[in-house]
Amino acid sequence: MTLSEHLCFKTYAVSRYITGLYKPFLDEISLTYPQYLVMVVLWENGGMNIGKIGEHLHLDNGTLTPLLKRMEKNGMIIRTRSSEDERVVLIDLTTAGKNMKDKAKHIPEAVQNCIRMNDDAKMQLMNSLDSILSIQTLSKA
């Protein structure tokens, strides 16, 4: 197979391209792309433990912990140990983290405008990607 025939390469290249589109918008609010994803999960769901954030983002605790420590240091989130089980670390937004939502609300549409993909094509792509992710989720169960 040639490189252009590898699904892994196409998805990797598209992922890098789309992530790059986010960079100038995220630089304006001092977030990295992984930090932005954590913030989106928290804005959408409220506080939760690291494991739940990892489930949403398909990341393990070892990947999330250093990221969350930096976010806490920067005043976006607060990490606390569960009073019921101190092995569980709970993550919640600070007031500053909550306030960032308004500064970031234009980002998804701005990136979508850069891609210039119509809604039908976007939904078809999203459904295909969801199918692949559901296979990953089932294999972990």
DSSP file (Angstrom, degrees, kcal/mol; ACC not computed):
  #  RESIDUE AA STRUCTURE BP1 BP2  ACC     N-H-->O    O-->H-N    N-H-->O    O-->H-N    TCO  KAPPA ALPHA  PHI   PSI    X-CA   Y-CA   Z-CA
    1    1 A M              0   0    0      0, 0.0     2,-0.1     0, 0.0     5,-0.0   0.000 360.0 360.0 360.0 143.0    0.0    0.0    0.0
    2    2 A T    >   -     0   0    0      1,-0.1     3,-1.6     0, 0.0     4,-0.4  -0.467 360.0-105.2 -83.0 164.0    1.1    3.5   -0.7
    3    3 A L  G >  S+     0   0    0      1,-0.3     3,-1.8     2,-0.2     6,-0.2   0.899 120.7  57.3 -55.6 -43.3    1.1    6.1    2.1
    4    4 A S  G 3  S+     0   0    0      1,-0.3    -1,-0.3     5,-0.1     6,-0.0   0.635 101.9  57.6 -67.2 -12.2   -2.0    7.8    0.6
    5    5 A E  G <  S+     0   0    0     -3,-1.6     2,-0.6     4,-0.0    -1,-0.3   0.473  82.7 100.5 -94.6  -3.4   -3.9    4.5    0.9
    6    6 A H    <>  -     0   0    0     -3,-1.8     4,-2.0    -4,-0.4     3,-0.2  -0.742  59.4-157.6 -86.8 118.5   -3.3    4.2    4.6
    7    7 A L  H  > S+     0   0    0     -2,-0.6     4,-2.6     1,-0.2     5,-0.3   0.884  93.9  58.9 -58.9 -39.5   -6.4    5.2    6.6
    8    8 A C  H  > S+     0   0    0      1,-0.2     4,-2.1     2,-0.2    -1,-0.2   0.891 105.9  47.8 -60.1 -39.3   -4.1    5.9    9.6
    9    9 A F  H  > S+     0   0    0     -3,-0.2     4,-3.0    -6,-0.2     5,-0.2   0.930 111.2  49.7 -67.6 -44.6   -2.1    8.4    7.7
   10   10 A K  H  X S+     0   0    0     -4,-2.0     4,-2.5     1,-0.2     5,-0.2   0.929 114.0  44.9 -60.9 -45.2   -5.2   10.3    6.3
   11   11 A T  H  X S+     0   0    0     -4,-2.6     4,-2.4     2,-0.2    -1,-0.2   0.892 114.0  50.4 -67.8 -37.3   -6.8   10.5    9.8
   12   12 A Y  H  X S+     0   0    0     -4,-2.1     4,-2.4    -5,-0.3    -2,-0.2   0.935 112.5  46.3 -62.5 -47.3   -3.4   11.6   11.3
   13   13 A A  H  X S+     0   0    0     -4,-3.0     4,-2.2     1,-0.2    -2,-0.2   0.907 114.5  46.7 -64.9 -42.5   -2.9   14.3    8.7
   14   14 A V  H  X S+     0   0    0     -4,-2.5     4,-2.9    -5,-0.2     5,-0.3   0.906 111.1  52.9 -66.1 -41.1   -6.5   15.6    9.0
   15   15 A S  H  X S+     0   0    0     -4,-2.4     4,-2.7    -5,-0.2     5,-0.2   0.929 110.9  46.3 -59.8 -46.1   -6.2   15.6   12.8
   16   16 A R  H  X S+     0   0    0     -4,-2.4     4,-2.2     2,-0.2    -1,-0.2   0.901 113.0  50.6 -63.3 -40.6   -3.0   17.7   12.6
   17   17 A Y  H  X S+     0   0    0     -4,-2.2     4,-1.5     2,-0.2    -2,-0.2   0.948 113.9  42.9 -62.4 -49.5   -4.6   20.1   10.1
   18   18 A I  H  X S+     0   0    0     -4,-2.9     4,-1.2     1,-0.2     3,-0.2   0.910 112.9  52.1 -66.6 -42.2   -7.7   20.6   12.2
   19   19 A T  H  X S+     0   0    0     -4,-2.7     4,-1.0    -5,-0.3     3,-0.4   0.898 107.6  54.0 -59.7 -39.4   -5.8   20.9   15.5
   20   20 A G  H  < S+     0   0    0     -4,-2.2     3,-0.3     1,-0.2    -1,-0.2   0.833 101.3  58.9 -63.3 -33.4   -3.6   23.5   13.7
   21   21 A L  H  < S+     0   0    0     -4,-1.5     4,-0.5     1,-0.2    -1,-0.2   0.839 104.3  52.1 -64.3 -31.8   -6.7   25.5   12.8
   22   22 A Y  H >X S+     0   0    0     -4,-1.2     4,-2.6    -3,-0.4     3,-0.6   0.803  89.4  83.8 -71.9 -29.3   -7.6   25.8   16.5
   23   23 A K  H 3X S+     0   0    0     -4,-1.0     4,-2.8    -3,-0.3     5,-0.2   0.848  88.2  46.0 -51.3 -51.7   -4.2   27.1   17.5
   24   24 A P  H 3> S+     0   0    0      0, 0.0     4,-1.1     0, 0.0    -1,-0.3   0.884 116.1  47.2 -62.9 -34.1   -4.6   30.9   16.8
   25   25 A F  H <> S+     0   0    0     -3,-0.6     4,-0.6    -4,-0.5    -2,-0.2   0.901 114.9  45.6 -70.4 -40.6   -8.0   30.9   18.5
   26   26 A L  H ><>S+     0   0    0     -4,-2.6     5,-2.2     1,-0.2     3,-0.9   0.834 104.9  61.2 -73.0 -32.2   -6.7   29.0   21.5
   27   27 A D  H ><5S+     0   0    0     -4,-2.8     3,-1.1    -5,-0.3    -1,-0.2   0.870  97.3  60.9 -59.4 -35.4   -3.6   31.2   21.7
   28   28 A E  H 3<5S+     0   0    0     -4,-1.1    -1,-0.2     1,-0.3    -2,-0.2   0.791 113.9  34.4 -62.4 -28.1   -5.9   34.2   22.3
   29   29 A I  T <<5S-     0   0    0     -3,-0.9    -1,-0.3    -4,-0.6    -2,-0.2   0.180 114.2-113.8-114.5  16.1   -7.3   32.6   25.5
   30   30 A S  T < 5S+     0   0    0     -3,-1.1     2,-0.4    -4,-0.2    -3,-0.2   0.875  70.5 131.7  56.8  46.1   -4.0   30.9   26.5
   31   31 A L      < -     0   0    0     -5,-2.2    -1,-0.2    -8,-0.2     2,-0.2  -0.964  49.9-139.2-123.9 144.4   -5.1   27.3   26.1
   32   32 A T     >  -     0   0    0     -2,-0.4     4,-2.5     1,-0.1     5,-0.2  -0.527  36.8-104.0 -85.5 167.4   -3.5   24.4   24.4
   33   33 A Y  H  > S+     0   0    0      2,-0.2     4,-2.2     1,-0.2     5,-0.2   0.933 122.1  48.3 -61.7 -46.5   -5.7   22.1   22.3
   34   34 A P  H  > S+     0   0    0      0, 0.0     4,-1.9     0, 0.0    -1,-0.2   0.899 112.2  50.3 -61.1 -37.8   -5.7   19.3   24.9
   35   35 A Q  H  > S+     0   0    0      1,-0.2     4,-2.6     2,-0.2    -2,-0.2   0.906 108.2  53.4 -63.5 -40.5   -6.6   21.8   27.6
   36   36 A Y  H  X S+     0   0    0     -4,-2.5     4,-2.7     1,-0.2    -1,-0.2   0.911 106.5  52.1 -59.7 -43.4   -9.4   23.1   25.5
   37   37 A L  H  X S+     0   0    0     -4,-2.2     4,-2.1     2,-0.2    -1,-0.2   0.909 109.8  48.9 -61.9 -41.9  -10.8   19.6   25.1
   38   38 A V  H  X S+     0   0    0     -4,-1.9     4,-2.4     1,-0.2    -1,-0.2   0.929 111.5  50.3 -61.3 -44.7  -10.8   19.2   28.9
   39   39 A M  H  X S+     0   0    0     -4,-2.6     4,-3.2     1,-0.2     5,-0.3   0.907 107.7  52.8 -62.1 -41.8  -12.5   22.6   29.3
   40   40 A V  H  X S+     0   0    0     -4,-2.7     4,-2.2     2,-0.2    -1,-0.2   0.924 109.6  49.2 -59.5 -44.6  -15.2   21.6   26.8
   41   41 A V  H  X S+     0   0    0     -4,-2.1     4,-2.4     1,-0.2     5,-0.3   0.926 115.1  44.0 -60.4 -45.1  -15.9   18.4   28.8
   42   42 A L  H  X S+     0   0    0     -4,-2.4     4,-2.7     2,-0.2    -2,-0.2   0.881 112.5  51.0 -70.6 -38.4  -16.1   20.4   32.0
   43   43 A W  H  < S+     0   0    0     -4,-3.2    -1,-0.2     1,-0.2    -2,-0.2   0.887 116.8  42.5 -62.6 -37.4  -18.2   23.2   30.5
   44   44 A E  H  < S+     0   0    0     -4,-2.2    -2,-0.2    -5,-0.3    -1,-0.2   0.870 132.1  18.5 -76.5 -38.1  -20.6   20.6   29.1
   45   45 A N  H  < S-     0   0    0     -4,-2.4    -3,-0.2     1,-0.3    -2,-0.2   0.566  93.8-132.7-115.0 -12.8  -20.8   18.3   32.2
   46   46 A G     <  -     0   0    0     -4,-2.7    -1,-0.3    -5,-0.3    -2,-0.1  -0.378  61.2 -10.3  81.2-171.0  -19.6   20.2   35.2
   47   47 A G  S    S+     0   0    0     -2,-0.1     2,-0.3    46,-0.1    45,-0.2  -0.221  72.0 153.2 -63.8 149.3  -17.2   18.8   37.7
   48   48 A M  E     -A   91   0A   0     43,-2.0    43,-3.0    41,-0.0     2,-0.1  -0.967  43.5 -80.9-163.4 171.6  -16.2   15.1   37.5
   49   49 A N  E  >  -A   90   0A   0     -2,-0.3     4,-1.9    41,-0.3     3,-0.4  -0.377  43.4-107.2 -81.6 164.7  -13.4   12.7   38.4
   50   50 A I  H  > S+     0   0    0     39,-1.9     4,-2.8     1,-0.2     5,-0.2   0.879 117.4  58.5 -58.7 -40.1  -10.3   12.2   36.2
   51   51 A G  H  > S+     0   0    0      1,-0.2     4,-2.0     2,-0.2    -1,-0.2   0.891 105.8  48.3 -58.3 -41.5  -11.5    8.8   35.0
   52   52 A K  H  > S+     0   0    0     -3,-0.4     4,-2.2     2,-0.2    -1,-0.2   0.898 110.7  50.7 -67.5 -40.4  -14.8   10.3   33.6
   53   53 A I  H  X S+     0   0    0     -4,-1.9     4,-2.2     1,-0.2    -2,-0.2   0.938 109.7  51.9 -60.2 -44.5  -12.8   13.0   31.8
   54   54 A G  H  X>S+     0   0    0     -4,-2.8     5,-2.0     1,-0.2     4,-1.3   0.873 106.7  53.1 -59.1 -39.1  -10.6   10.3   30.4
   55   55 A E  H  <5S+     0   0    0     -4,-2.0     3,-0.3     1,-0.2    -1,-0.2   0.926 110.4  47.5 -62.3 -44.4  -13.6    8.4   29.1
   56   56 A H  H  <5S+     0   0    0     -4,-2.2    -2,-0.2     1,-0.2    -1,-0.2   0.890 122.0  35.0 -62.3 -39.8  -14.9   11.4   27.3
   57   57 A L  H  <5S-     0   0    0     -4,-2.2    -1,-0.2    -5,-0.2    -2,-0.2   0.450 104.8-121.7 -98.0  -1.8  -11.6   12.2   25.7
   58   58 A H  T  <5S+     0   0    0     -4,-1.3     2,-0.3    -3,-0.3    -3,-0.2   0.910  71.2 128.1  59.1  43.3  -10.3    8.6   25.2
   59   59 A L      < -     0   0    0     -5,-2.0    -1,-0.2    -6,-0.1    -2,-0.2  -0.934  55.7-124.1-127.4 151.4   -7.3    9.4   27.4
   60   60 A D    >>  -     0   0    0     -2,-0.3     4,-2.1    -3,-0.1     3,-0.8  -0.484  29.6-106.4 -91.7 167.2   -5.8    7.6   30.4
   61   61 A N  H 3> S+     0   0    0      1,-0.3     4,-3.0     2,-0.2    -1,-0.1   0.852 117.6  60.2 -59.7 -36.7   -5.1    9.0   33.8
   62   62 A G  H 34 S+     0   0    0      1,-0.2    -1,-0.3     2,-0.2    -3,-0.0   0.821 109.8  42.3 -63.5 -30.4   -1.4    9.0   33.2
   63   63 A T  H <> S+     0   0    0     -3,-0.8     4,-0.8     2,-0.1    -1,-0.2   0.867 118.4  45.3 -79.6 -39.7   -1.9   11.3   30.2
   64   64 A L  H  X S+     0   0    0     -4,-2.1     4,-3.1     1,-0.2     5,-0.3   0.861  98.0  69.9 -74.4 -37.1   -4.4   13.6   31.9
   65   65 A T  H  X S+     0   0    0     -4,-3.0     4,-2.3     1,-0.2     5,-0.2   0.901 102.2  41.6 -55.9 -51.0   -2.7   14.1   35.3
   66   66 A P  H  > S+     0   0    0      0, 0.0     4,-2.0     0, 0.0    -1,-0.2   0.890 116.0  51.7 -64.9 -34.9    0.2   16.3   34.2
   67   67 A L  H  X S+     0   0    0     -4,-0.8     4,-2.0     1,-0.2    -2,-0.2   0.929 111.6  46.4 -62.6 -45.6   -2.2   18.2   31.9
   68   68 A L  H  X S+     0   0    0     -4,-3.1     4,-2.3     1,-0.2    -1,-0.2   0.851 108.3  56.1 -67.8 -35.0   -4.6   18.8   34.8
   69   69 A K  H  X S+     0   0    0     -4,-2.3     4,-2.4    -5,-0.3    -1,-0.2   0.919 109.0  47.1 -62.2 -42.9   -1.8   19.8   37.1
   70   70 A R  H  X S+     0   0    0     -4,-2.0     4,-1.8     1,-0.2    -2,-0.2   0.900 111.2  51.7 -64.6 -39.8   -0.7   22.5   34.6
   71   71 A M  H  <>S+     0   0    0     -4,-2.0     5,-2.5     2,-0.2     6,-0.7   0.877 110.4  48.3 -65.5 -36.6   -4.3   23.7   34.3
   72   72 A E  H ><5S+     0   0    0     -4,-2.3     3,-1.8     1,-0.2    -2,-0.2   0.924 109.1  52.8 -67.1 -43.8   -4.7   23.9   38.0
   73   73 A K  H 3<5S+     0   0    0     -4,-2.4    -2,-0.2     1,-0.3    -1,-0.2   0.846 108.3  52.1 -58.8 -34.4   -1.4   25.9   38.3
   74   74 A N  T 3<5S-     0   0    0     -4,-1.8    -1,-0.3    -5,-0.1    -2,-0.2   0.385 118.8-112.9 -86.0   3.4   -2.8   28.3   35.6
   75   75 A G  T < 5S+     0   0    0     -3,-1.8    22,-0.4     2,-0.2    21,-0.3   0.658  85.7 113.2  81.1  16.5   -6.0   28.8   37.7
   76   76 A M  S   <S+     0   0    0     -5,-2.5    18,-2.3    20,-0.1     2,-0.3   0.834  79.6  14.5 -88.3 -35.3   -8.5   27.1   35.3
   77   77 A I  E     -B   93   0A   0     -6,-0.7     2,-0.4    16,-0.3    16,-0.2  -0.841  62.7-136.5-134.0 167.7   -9.4   24.1   37.4
   78   78 A I  E     -B   92   0A   0     14,-2.8    14,-2.0    -2,-0.3     2,-0.5  -0.998  14.4-153.1-127.4 136.5   -9.2   22.9   41.0
   79   79 A R  E     +B   91   0A   0     -2,-0.4     2,-0.3    12,-0.2    12,-0.2  -0.925  20.0 170.6-108.9 130.4   -8.3   19.3   41.9
   80   80 A T  E     -B   90   0A   0     10,-2.3    10,-3.8    -2,-0.5     2,-0.3  -0.977  33.2-114.7-135.9 151.4   -9.6   17.8   45.1
   81   81 A R  E     -B   89   0A   0     -2,-0.3     8,-0.2     8,-0.2     5,-0.2  -0.643  39.4-106.5 -82.2 141.2   -9.5   14.3   46.6
   82   82 A S        -     0   0    0      6,-2.8     6,-0.2     3,-0.6    -1,-0.1  -0.425  16.3-142.7 -64.7 137.6  -12.9   12.6   47.0
   83   83 A S  S    S+     0   0    0      1,-0.2     3,-0.2    -2,-0.1    -1,-0.1   0.736 102.6  50.2 -73.2 -21.4  -13.9   12.4   50.7
   84   84 A E  S    S+     0   0    0      1,-0.3     2,-0.3     4,-0.1    -1,-0.2   0.812 130.8   9.4 -84.5 -33.2  -15.4    8.9   50.0
   85   85 A D    >   -     0   0    0      3,-0.2     3,-2.3     1,-0.0    -3,-0.6  -0.815  63.3-159.6-151.2 103.1  -12.3    7.5   48.2
   86   86 A E  T 3  S+     0   0    0      1,-0.3    -3,-0.1    -2,-0.3    -1,-0.0   0.580  89.2  70.8 -68.5  -7.1   -9.1    9.5   48.4
   87   87 A R  T 3  S+     0   0    0     -6,-0.1     2,-0.5     2,-0.0    -1,-0.3   0.712  86.3  82.1 -73.8 -19.7   -7.8    7.6   45.3
   88   88 A V    <   -     0   0    0     -3,-2.3    -6,-2.8    -6,-0.2     2,-0.6  -0.749  69.7-155.9 -91.7 126.4  -10.3    9.5   43.3
   89   89 A V  E     - B   0  81A   0     -2,-0.5   -39,-1.9    -8,-0.2     2,-0.4  -0.905   8.2-150.8-105.0 124.4   -9.4   13.0   42.2
   90   90 A L  E     -AB  49  80A   0    -10,-3.8   -10,-2.3    -2,-0.6     2,-0.4  -0.745   6.3-155.9 -95.7 140.4  -12.3   15.3   41.4
   91   91 A I  E     +AB  48  79A   0    -43,-3.0   -43,-2.0    -2,-0.4     2,-0.3  -0.955  18.0 166.2-118.8 131.8  -11.9   18.1   38.9
   92   92 A D  E     - B   0  78A   0    -14,-2.0   -14,-2.8    -2,-0.4     2,-0.2  -0.970  36.0-103.0-140.6 158.5  -14.0   21.3   38.8
   93   93 A L  E     - B   0  77A   0     -2,-0.3   -16,-0.3   -16,-0.2     2,-0.1  -0.544  27.5-137.3 -79.2 142.5  -13.7   24.6   37.1
   94   94 A T     >  -     0   0    0    -18,-2.3     4,-2.5    -2,-0.2     5,-0.2  -0.373  37.1 -97.2 -80.5 174.3  -12.6   27.7   39.0
   95   95 A T  H  > S+     0   0    0      1,-0.2     4,-2.4     2,-0.2     5,-0.2   0.913 129.7  51.6 -59.5 -42.0  -14.5   31.0   38.4
   96   96 A A  H  > S+     0   0    0    -21,-0.3     4,-1.1     1,-0.2    -1,-0.2   0.905 109.2  50.3 -61.9 -41.1  -11.8   31.9   35.9
   97   97 A G  H  4 S+     0   0    0    -22,-0.4     4,-0.5   -21,-0.3     3,-0.3   0.897 110.7  48.6 -63.9 -41.0  -12.3   28.6   34.1
   98   98 A K  H >< S+     0   0    0     -4,-2.5     3,-1.2     1,-0.2     4,-0.4   0.903 109.0  53.8 -64.5 -40.6  -16.0   29.1   34.0
   99   99 A N  H >X S+     0   0    0     -4,-2.4     4,-0.7     1,-0.3     3,-0.7   0.734  94.5  69.8 -68.3 -22.0  -15.6   32.6   32.6
  100  100 A M  H 3X S+     0   0    0     -4,-1.1     4,-1.4    -3,-0.3    -1,-0.3   0.755  81.5  76.7 -66.1 -22.9  -13.4   31.3   29.8
  101  101 A K  H <> S+     0   0    0     -3,-1.2     4,-1.0    -4,-0.5     3,-0.5   0.904  92.7  49.7 -57.0 -43.6  -16.4   29.6   28.2
  102  102 A D  H <4 S+     0   0    0     -3,-0.7     3,-0.4    -4,-0.4     4,-0.3   0.875 109.8  51.3 -63.5 -36.6  -17.7   33.0   26.9
  103  103 A K  H  < S+     0   0    0     -4,-0.7    -1,-0.2     1,-0.2    -2,-0.2   0.744 116.4  41.4 -70.4 -22.3  -14.2   33.7   25.4
  104  104 A A  H >< S+     0   0    0     -4,-1.4     3,-1.7    -3,-0.5    -1,-0.2   0.504  84.0  95.8-103.1  -6.5  -14.2   30.3   23.6
  105  105 A K  T 3< S+     0   0    0     -4,-1.0     4,-0.4    -3,-0.4    -1,-0.1   0.749  83.6  53.2 -64.1 -22.9  -17.8   30.0   22.4
  106  106 A H  T 3> S+     0   0    0     -4,-0.3     4,-2.2    -3,-0.2    -1,-0.3   0.632  88.1  85.3 -82.0 -13.9  -16.9   31.4   18.9
  107  107 A I  H <> S+     0   0    0     -3,-1.7     4,-2.7     1,-0.2     5,-0.3   0.910  83.3  51.0 -62.7 -49.8  -14.1   28.8   18.3
  108  108 A P  H  > S+     0   0    0      0, 0.0     4,-2.4     0, 0.0    -1,-0.2   0.917 114.9  43.9 -57.0 -42.4  -16.0   25.8   17.0
  109  109 A E  H  > S+     0   0    0     -4,-0.4     4,-2.4     2,-0.2    -2,-0.2   0.894 112.1  53.2 -68.2 -38.9  -17.8   27.9   14.3
  110  110 A A  H  X S+     0   0    0     -4,-2.2     4,-1.2     2,-0.2    -1,-0.2   0.912 112.6  44.0 -62.8 -42.4  -14.6   29.7   13.4
  111  111 A V  H  X S+     0   0    0     -4,-2.7     4,-1.6     2,-0.2     3,-0.4   0.919 111.0  54.5 -68.2 -42.7  -12.8   26.5   12.8
  112  112 A Q  H  X>S+     0   0    0     -4,-2.4     4,-1.6    -5,-0.3     5,-0.6   0.894 106.0  53.2 -57.1 -40.4  -15.8   25.0   10.9
  113  113 A N  H  <5S+     0   0    0     -4,-2.4    -1,-0.2     1,-0.2    -2,-0.2   0.832 105.8  53.9 -64.8 -32.1  -15.7   28.1    8.6
  114  114 A C  H  <5S+     0   0    0     -4,-1.2    -1,-0.2    -3,-0.4    -2,-0.2   0.836 108.1  49.6 -68.9 -32.7  -12.0   27.4    7.9
  115  115 A I  H  <5S-     0   0    0     -4,-1.6    -2,-0.2    -3,-0.2    -1,-0.2   0.809  90.1-153.7 -78.8 -30.1  -12.8   23.8    6.9
  116  116 A R  T  <5 +     0   0    0     -4,-1.6     2,-0.5     1,-0.2    -3,-0.1   0.923  37.3 149.4  55.8  50.1  -15.6   24.8    4.5
  117  117 A M      < -     0   0    0     -5,-0.6    -1,-0.2     2,-0.0    -2,-0.1  -0.951  46.0-121.7-112.4 130.9  -17.4   21.5    4.8
  118  118 A N     >  -     0   0    0     -2,-0.5     4,-2.5     1,-0.1     5,-0.2  -0.237  27.9-105.6 -70.1 164.3  -21.2   21.5    4.4
  119  119 A D  H  > S+     0   0    0      1,-0.2     4,-2.6     2,-0.2     5,-0.2   0.852 117.9  52.2 -60.8 -38.5  -23.4   20.2    7.3
  120  120 A D  H  > S+     0   0    0      2,-0.2     4,-2.3     1,-0.2    -1,-0.2   0.931 112.0  45.3 -64.8 -45.3  -24.3   16.9    5.5
  121  121 A A  H  > S+     0   0    0      2,-0.2     4,-2.4     1,-0.2    -2,-0.2   0.899 113.0  51.7 -64.7 -39.8  -20.6   16.1    4.8
  122  122 A K  H  X S+     0   0    0     -4,-2.5     4,-2.9     2,-0.2    -2,-0.2   0.933 110.5  47.7 -62.5 -45.8  -19.7   17.0    8.3
  123  123 A M  H  X S+     0   0    0     -4,-2.6     4,-2.5     2,-0.2    -2,-0.2   0.899 111.1  51.3 -63.5 -39.9  -22.4   14.7    9.8
  124  124 A Q  H  X S+     0   0    0     -4,-2.3     4,-2.1     2,-0.2    -1,-0.2   0.925 113.0  45.3 -62.4 -44.5  -21.4   11.9    7.5
  125  125 A L  H  X S+     0   0    0     -4,-2.4     4,-2.6     2,-0.2     5,-0.2   0.930 112.5  50.9 -63.9 -45.8  -17.8   12.2    8.6
  126  126 A M  H  X S+     0   0    0     -4,-2.9     4,-2.6     1,-0.2    -2,-0.2   0.901 110.1  50.2 -59.8 -41.7  -18.8   12.5   12.3
  127  127 A N  H  X S+     0   0    0     -4,-2.5     4,-2.0     2,-0.2    -1,-0.2   0.901 110.6  49.5 -64.1 -41.1  -20.9    9.4   12.0
  128  128 A S  H  X S+     0   0    0     -4,-2.1     4,-1.7     2,-0.2    -2,-0.2   0.921 112.7  46.8 -64.0 -43.4  -18.0    7.4   10.4
  129  129 A L  H  X S+     0   0    0     -4,-2.6     4,-2.6     1,-0.2    -2,-0.2   0.896 109.5  54.1 -66.3 -39.5  -15.6    8.6   13.1
  130  130 A D  H  X S+     0   0    0     -4,-2.6     4,-2.3    -5,-0.2    -1,-0.2   0.881 105.4  54.7 -60.7 -37.7  -18.2    7.7   15.9
  131  131 A S  H  X S+     0   0    0     -4,-2.0     4,-1.3     2,-0.2    -1,-0.2   0.916 109.8  45.9 -61.8 -43.0  -18.4    4.2   14.4
  132  132 A I  H  X S+     0   0    0     -4,-1.7     4,-1.6     1,-0.2     3,-0.3   0.925 113.1  49.5 -65.5 -44.3  -14.6    3.8   14.7
  133  133 A L  H  X S+     0   0    0     -4,-2.6     4,-2.3     1,-0.2    -2,-0.2   0.842 105.8  57.0 -65.1 -32.8  -14.6    5.1   18.2
  134  134 A S  H  X S+     0   0    0     -4,-2.3     4,-2.4     2,-0.2    -1,-0.2   0.843 103.5  54.0 -68.6 -31.1  -17.4    2.8   19.3
  135  135 A I  H  X S+     0   0    0     -4,-1.3     4,-2.2    -3,-0.3    -1,-0.2   0.916 109.3  48.5 -64.4 -43.1  -15.3   -0.2   18.2
  136  136 A Q  H  X S+     0   0    0     -4,-1.6     4,-1.1     1,-0.2    -2,-0.2   0.916 112.1  48.7 -62.0 -43.6  -12.5    1.1   20.4
  137  137 A T  H  X S+     0   0    0     -4,-2.3     4,-0.9     1,-0.2     3,-0.4   0.902 111.7  48.9 -65.3 -41.8  -15.0    1.6   23.3
  138  138 A L  H  < S+     0   0    0     -4,-2.4     3,-0.5     1,-0.2    -1,-0.2   0.866 106.6  56.1 -66.2 -36.1  -16.4   -1.9   22.9
  139  139 A S  H  < S+     0   0    0     -4,-2.2    -1,-0.2     1,-0.2    -2,-0.2   0.770 105.9  51.9 -69.7 -23.3  -13.0   -3.5   22.7
  140  140 A K  H  <        0   0    0     -4,-1.1    -1,-0.2    -3,-0.4    -2,-0.2   0.721 360.0 360.0 -81.0 -21.8  -12.1   -2.0   26.2
  141  141 A A     <        0   0    0     -4,-0.9    -1,-0.2    -3,-0.5    -2,-0.2   0.487 360.0 360.0 -73.3 360.0  -15.3   -3.4   27.8
